[in-house]
Structure formats: structure tokens, C-alpha cells
Amino acid sequence: MVNITAKEMVKLAKRDLEELSVDDVKSMLKLNNVHIIDLRDTSELVENGIIPGSYHASRGHLEFFADPTCEYYKEFFDKEKNIVLYCHSGARSALSSKTLKDMGYSKVSHMKGGFKEWMKKIGIIDDYLQT
């Protein structure tokens, strides 16, 4: 049996992954062919805010929200759209990008450095309003 660390899994996931800078993502905020999805837990969003216009799908529910055959499917997981994932630092979004690719999503990328980098360089956020 081969053992692999979480850090190694993230590194492997990034091999075939398009990484976008926070500036790239900022320029996509108003595009209607892009869905930006925040993978952080709800408590992180409530405490720190969310990138304007982004959708929320916590990492723990990703596979269920992204599967159109599942009762929990979220329509913002649209295979025709460019999907940009982000989390706090970029690790969860890298792993999630690989997961979505395994599920048949081809237009998937993630924001390098995550929300932490966004706040450092861009800083534009909205309050998270739970629905």
C-alpha cells in the first residue's frame, strides 16, 4: 500500500490544473460565462466575507452539489461555464478542481493563493448572507 500526504495530493492535483492569479479572477467578476465558487466552510464566509458574485459550495459537499443526477445538485455547477474555484489558501480548491475534472468538468481552474491572497492584493469583498 502506498501512503501519500495531503501536501503531495495537492501537488499532484496542481500538475494538470490551470491556476489563475487573483488579478485574473478580479477581471472575471462581471463575465457571465464564469462561475466563481467559494469552497470554504460557512463559518469562514460569515467571519471573513466572500468574493463579490461568487457562489458557495463547501468542500465537504462538492461531489453532491456538482452531480446533476444528485438531489443536492446546484445549478451553478454548469459544465458549459468556466468554473473558478477558491478556498482559503488554494489547497482545497486544487483538490476540488481535480475532483470536478474526474466528474467530467473540463472548464475548471482555481485561484492561486486563495482568499488569503485575494485579501492581500485585492481586498474587495461582500458580506456573506446565508440563504
C-alpha positions as CSV (number, residue, x, y, z in Angstrom):
1,M,0.0,0.0,0.0
2,V,1.3,3.4,-1.0
3,N,0.9,6.3,1.5
4,I,0.6,9.8,0.3
5,T,0.4,13.0,2.3
6,A,-2.2,15.8,1.8
7,K,0.6,18.1,0.6
8,E,1.6,15.5,-2.1
9,M,-2.0,15.2,-3.1
10,V,-2.3,18.9,-3.6
11,K,1.0,19.0,-5.6
12,L,-0.3,16.2,-7.9
13,A,-3.7,17.9,-8.4
14,K,-1.9,21.1,-9.5
15,R,0.0,19.2,-12.2
16,D,-2.9,19.4,-14.7
17,L,-4.6,22.4,-13.3
18,E,-4.9,25.9,-14.6
19,E,-4.0,28.3,-11.8
20,L,-5.3,31.8,-12.1
21,S,-3.9,34.8,-10.2
22,V,-6.2,37.0,-8.1
23,D,-5.9,39.7,-10.7
24,D,-7.1,37.2,-13.4
25,V,-10.1,36.4,-11.2
26,K,-10.9,40.0,-10.4
27,S,-11.1,40.7,-14.2
28,M,-13.6,37.8,-14.5
29,L,-16.0,39.1,-11.8
30,K,-18.5,40.6,-14.3
31,L,-18.3,37.9,-17.0
32,N,-21.4,35.8,-17.4
33,N,-19.6,32.8,-18.8
34,V,-17.7,32.3,-15.5
35,H,-18.9,31.0,-12.2
36,I,-16.6,31.6,-9.2
37,I,-17.2,29.1,-6.4
38,D,-16.1,29.5,-2.8
39,L,-15.3,26.2,-1.2
40,R,-14.7,27.4,2.3
41,D,-17.0,26.4,5.2
42,T,-19.9,28.6,6.1
43,S,-18.2,29.8,9.3
44,E,-15.3,31.1,7.2
45,L,-17.6,33.0,5.0
46,V,-19.6,34.5,7.8
47,E,-16.4,35.6,9.6
48,N,-14.4,36.9,6.6
49,G,-16.8,37.6,3.7
50,I,-16.9,36.4,0.1
51,I,-15.6,37.5,-3.3
52,P,-18.4,39.5,-4.9
53,G,-20.7,37.5,-7.2
54,S,-19.3,34.1,-6.1
55,Y,-21.3,31.1,-5.2
56,H,-20.8,28.9,-2.1
57,A,-20.3,25.2,-2.1
58,S,-18.4,23.9,0.9
59,R,-15.7,21.4,0.0
60,G,-17.4,18.7,2.1
61,H,-20.5,18.8,-0.2
62,L,-18.8,19.3,-3.6
63,E,-19.4,16.0,-5.2
64,F,-23.1,16.1,-4.3
65,F,-23.6,19.7,-5.4
66,A,-21.7,19.1,-8.7
67,D,-23.5,15.9,-9.7
68,P,-26.6,16.7,-11.9
69,T,-28.1,13.3,-11.0
70,C,-28.0,14.0,-7.3
71,E,-30.9,15.6,-5.4
72,Y,-28.4,18.2,-3.9
73,Y,-27.2,19.4,-7.3
74,K,-26.6,23.2,-7.6
75,E,-27.3,24.7,-11.0
76,F,-24.2,27.0,-10.7
77,F,-22.2,23.8,-11.4
78,D,-22.7,24.3,-15.1
79,K,-20.4,22.3,-17.4
80,E,-20.9,25.0,-20.1
81,K,-19.5,27.7,-17.9
82,N,-15.9,28.4,-16.9
83,I,-15.7,27.4,-13.2
84,V,-13.1,29.1,-11.0
85,L,-12.7,27.6,-7.5
86,Y,-11.2,29.1,-4.5
87,C,-10.7,28.4,-0.8
88,H,-8.6,30.0,2.0
89,S,-5.1,29.2,0.6
90,G,-5.5,27.2,-2.6
91,A,-5.2,23.6,-1.4
92,R,-8.9,22.7,-1.2
93,S,-9.5,24.3,-4.5
94,A,-6.7,22.4,-6.2
95,L,-8.0,19.1,-4.9
96,S,-11.6,20.1,-5.8
97,S,-10.5,21.1,-9.3
98,K,-9.2,17.6,-9.8
99,T,-12.4,16.1,-8.5
100,L,-14.5,18.2,-10.9
101,K,-12.3,17.1,-13.8
102,D,-12.8,13.5,-12.7
103,M,-16.6,14.2,-12.8
104,G,-16.4,15.4,-16.4
105,Y,-16.0,19.1,-16.0
106,S,-13.5,20.4,-18.5
107,K,-13.5,24.2,-17.9
108,V,-12.2,24.2,-14.4
109,S,-9.4,26.3,-12.8
110,H,-8.6,27.6,-9.3
111,M,-7.3,30.8,-7.8
112,K,-3.7,30.5,-6.7
113,G,-3.2,31.6,-3.1
114,G,-7.0,31.6,-2.4
115,F,-9.0,34.1,-0.4
116,K,-5.9,34.9,1.7
117,E,-4.1,36.2,-1.4
118,W,-7.3,37.9,-2.6
119,M,-7.4,39.9,0.6
120,K,-3.7,40.8,0.5
121,K,-3.8,42.1,-3.1
122,I,-7.5,42.9,-4.0
123,G,-9.4,43.2,-0.8
124,I,-12.9,43.7,-2.4
125,I,-15.4,41.5,-0.6
126,D,-19.1,41.2,0.2
127,D,-20.6,40.1,3.4
128,Y,-21.9,36.6,3.3
129,L,-25.6,36.4,3.5
130,Q,-26.8,32.9,4.4
131,T,-29.8,31.8,2.3
